[in-house]
């Protein structure tokens, strides 16, 4: 199985779908950890005040657990190779306004993906 993962170019991957936060807000946190070592990324997320930070931290820990399970890899050498936020579904609602008008409200959802790889690879 490790040979298959090396062909793909990464060690582990974790995806979180259907999280109720706008992708634009989630990208602020994900951009902060992209390209960093796992230990540094976890400490950055620990002290970040954004709503997305604990969610991304839990996802990062899941990706590390996937790496431990799938291959014998040193956790200290893992780095966040790729990280991106995609748009999920959008709930469309309307708010009544003056004179019989209505304005749209878009409740956006996100999909967050983290890809880990070794530092030397």
C-alpha positions in Angstrom: 0.0 0.0 0.0 2.9 2.4 0.6 4.0 2.1 -3.0 0.6 3.1 -4.1 0.7 6.2 -1.9 4.2 7.2 -3.2 2.8 7.0 -6.8 0.1 9.5 -5.8 2.8 11.8 -4.3 1.7 12.0 -0.7 1.5 10.0 2.5 -1.9 10.7 3.9 -5.0 12.8 3.1 -8.0 13.9 5.1 -11.2 15.6 3.9 -14.0 17.2 5.8 -17.2 17.9 3.9 -20.3 19.8 4.7 -18.8 22.2 7.3 -21.1 25.2 7.9 -18.6 28.1 7.4 -18.0 30.2 4.3 -15.1 29.1 2.2 -13.6 32.6 2.2 -13.3 32.5 6.0 -12.0 29.0 6.1 -9.3 29.8 3.5 -7.8 32.4 5.9 -6.9 29.6 8.4 -5.9 27.0 5.8 -3.5 29.4 4.1 -1.9 29.9 7.4 -0.8 26.3 7.8 0.0 25.3 4.1 3.6 24.3 3.7 4.4 24.1 7.4 5.5 21.2 9.5 2.7 19.4 11.4 4.0 20.5 14.9 4.2 24.2 13.8 0.8 24.0 12.1 -0.8 22.5 15.3 0.7 25.3 17.5 -0.5 28.0 15.1 -4.0 26.5 15.1 -4.0 26.3 18.9 -3.6 30.0 19.3 -5.7 31.2 16.3 -8.9 33.0 17.2 -10.9 32.0 14.1 -14.0 29.8 14.2 -12.4 27.4 11.7 -9.1 26.8 13.6 -10.4 24.0 15.9 -12.1 22.3 13.0 -8.9 22.4 10.9 -6.8 21.3 13.9 -9.0 18.2 14.3 -8.8 17.5 10.6 -5.0 17.8 10.7 -4.8 15.4 13.6 -7.0 13.0 11.6 -4.5 13.2 8.6 -1.6 12.5 11.0 -3.5 9.4 12.4 -4.1 8.3 8.8 -0.3 8.6 8.1 0.5 6.5 11.2 -2.0 3.8 10.3 -1.1 3.5 6.6 2.7 3.5 6.8 5.7 3.6 9.2 6.5 7.3 9.0 8.1 9.7 11.4 5.3 12.2 12.5 7.9 14.9 13.2 8.9 14.9 9.5 5.4 15.4 8.1 4.6 18.6 6.4 1.3 20.0 5.1 2.0 19.6 1.4 -1.4 20.7 0.0 -4.4 22.3 1.7 -7.4 23.7 0.0 -11.0 24.8 0.7 -13.8 24.1 -1.9 -17.3 25.4 -1.9 -20.0 23.1 -0.7 -23.7 23.5 -1.0 -25.3 26.8 -0.6 -28.6 27.2 1.2 -30.6 30.0 -0.3 -32.9 32.0 1.9 -34.7 35.3 1.7 -35.1 38.2 4.2 -38.2 40.4 3.9 -37.4 44.0 3.3 -39.4 47.2 3.0 -42.2 47.7 0.5 -42.7 44.0 -0.2 -39.2 43.4 -1.4 -36.9 40.6 -0.4 -33.1 40.2 -0.4 -31.2 36.9 -0.7 -29.2 35.3 2.1 -26.7 32.7 1.1 -25.7 30.3 3.8 -22.5 28.8 2.5 -20.8 25.4 3.3 -17.2 24.3 2.8 -15.1 21.2 2.0 -11.6 21.3 3.5 -8.9 18.9 2.3 -5.4 18.4 3.8 -2.6 16.4 2.2 0.5 15.4 4.2 3.9 14.3 2.9 7.4 13.8 4.3 9.7 16.8 4.5 12.4 15.3 2.3 10.0 14.0 -0.4 
